[in-house]
Amino acid sequence: MRIEEPEAGAWPDKRRWAAASHFVLMGSACVISGGLVAAITAPAASEQSSWSAAYLVLVGGVAQIGLGLGSAVLAPRIPSRASRIGILALWNSGNAAVLAGVLMNLNMLVAAGGIALVITLVLALRTIRHSTGPALLRRAYWLLATILGVSIPTGLALARLGGN
């Protein structure tokens, strides 16, 4: 993983915010999509539509924004463009696989998506492993990672047991 040096200046500098921009854009798109799913399906809401809306907002959106911002801001050096794009692509393809797998009742697709999410989580955590950023932000990032790290296998197990 190639690392780019940040330019000197106030923390966090513009390059760090720019490094997070794709995560924020994609995460925001997921939050908006989740809201649209909720609004469109409200007249005939089902368990799947409610789950889909919540999943898009919380995992596809909020978690993605948190992971992207955290990696960009807390990493000792800004992760390379290739690393950021890889993490972004793997996170979003994993989420797409989980969402599609649950909606189509395809456990293997759910499992593949979950594995992609776990790999992405590990890659994202590696970007901040030597961080000297603010302790509160580091703790918040680890809390998010821990919640996701527990939720992903739990969700996979529930999907398997529930037949989804």
Secondary structure as GFF3:
##gff-version 3
##sequence-region A 1 164
A	DSSP	beta_strand	3	4	.	.	.	ID=ss1
A	DSSP	alpha_helix	14	41	.	.	.	ID=ss2
A	DSSP	three_ten_helix	42	44	.	.	.	ID=ss3
A	DSSP	alpha_helix	47	55	.	.	.	ID=ss4
A	DSSP	pi_helix	56	63	.	.	.	ID=ss5
A	DSSP	alpha_helix	64	74	.	.	.	ID=ss6
A	DSSP	beta_strand	78	79	.	.	.	ID=ss7
A	DSSP	alpha_helix	81	103	.	.	.	ID=ss8
A	DSSP	alpha_helix	107	127	.	.	.	ID=ss9
A	DSSP	alpha_helix	135	162	.	.	.	ID=ss10
###
